[in-house]
Amino acid sequence: MVKTLTKHGNSYALVIDKPILELLRVSPDTPFEIMTDGQSLVLTPVRDARQEKKFGKALKGVHERFGRAMKRLAE
């Protein structure tokens, strides 16, 4: 996906489409850590540790319940 910057007041903004936000499990209120190596820009959502623990627990439950079925479907 190629995006261009949008003028926003005296600055520029990068608009992130809603499906991408949903995939990343972020909202407009989510803080992001911004890093660069001088050529690339990396945005990483800053997660609440409690929320991450809850998500990890749910993911583990899904894996335990449906892991074998998912593996068979993948084959």
N, C-alpha and C positions, 0 to 999 in steps of 0.2 A: 504494500500500500504506500503510495506517495502522497504526502500532504504538503501544503504550503502554509506559511505564516499568515495570520490575519491581523490587520491593524486594530489595536485596542487602546484608545487614548493615545498617550505618548509612547506606548510600548507595542510589542507584537505578541500574539498568542497563537498557540497550536491547539486547534480544536480536536478533541478526541471523541470519536463516534461512540454512541451509547452501547452498541454491542461489545466494543472493546472494554468499556468501563465495566460492563456486567461480567465479562470473562475474567477480568482482574479482581472482581468483587470490590470495587471502589465506588465512591460517590463524590459529588463536588466538594464535600467536606473532608475527604481523606487527604492527609498531608503526604507529600512526596519528598523523598530525598533525591536531589539532582546531582549527578556526577558527570564528569567529562574526562576524556583522555586527550582533549585538544582537537579531536576529529569527530567523535561520536558523543551523543547526549544519551544518558541513561537515566530514566525516571523509575524509581522504586517506591511503591506504596509503603508508608510506615504503618505497620500493623500494631494493634493493641495485643499484648501478649495473651490476655484472657480470651480474646476473640480467636486468635490463632490456635490456642489450646483446644477450644471448643470445636473449631473446624477440623483439627487433626483427629480428635476423638470421633467425630462423625465420619470422617473419611475411613478411619480404621474399622468402624462398625460396618460400613458399606463393603469394604474389602473382605471382612470376615464373612459377611452374609452372602455376597455375590461374587467373590473372587474367582472361585472355580468356574462358575458359569461364564464370567467375562473371559477367562483364559481359553475356554473351549470355543467361545464365539470368535476369538482372535485367530484361532488356528484354522 
